């Protein structure tokens, strides 16, 4: 299972989610293009469609664009929340999961993260 997680920053909650370059090999093939769509299931079984794109020249700088802001709004994500993508490789088809987690603070200190269980109605 391949996983990446990230604490969300302002750009991640208002525009696009930057994706670690090393995670690109876990996504479906770009087939020579600069964008690929894939689906990921959330905690309650709703399937989201995201598009990952890279620059055509230079450093790829992958980002999730299409579908990402709808996910952020639905889960009511804020700066400081955590997002986690994982890939489970089954027989012939990759299976992606996406998990949203809220910051849990106690007396102003980050204690951990709690799953966001929101009605997934985009």
PESULZI-V427190 format. One record per helix or strand of 2 or more residues. SS is the DSSP state (H for helix, E for strand). FROM is the first residue (numbers start at 0). LEN is the number of residues. If there is no record, write none. Layout:
ss: {SS;SS}
from: {FROM;FROM}
len: {LEN;LEN}
This chain:
ss: {E;H;E;H;E;E;E;H;E;E;E}
from: {1;9;16;20;34;46;62;67;81;93;108}
len: {6;5;2;6;7;7;2;8;8;13;7}
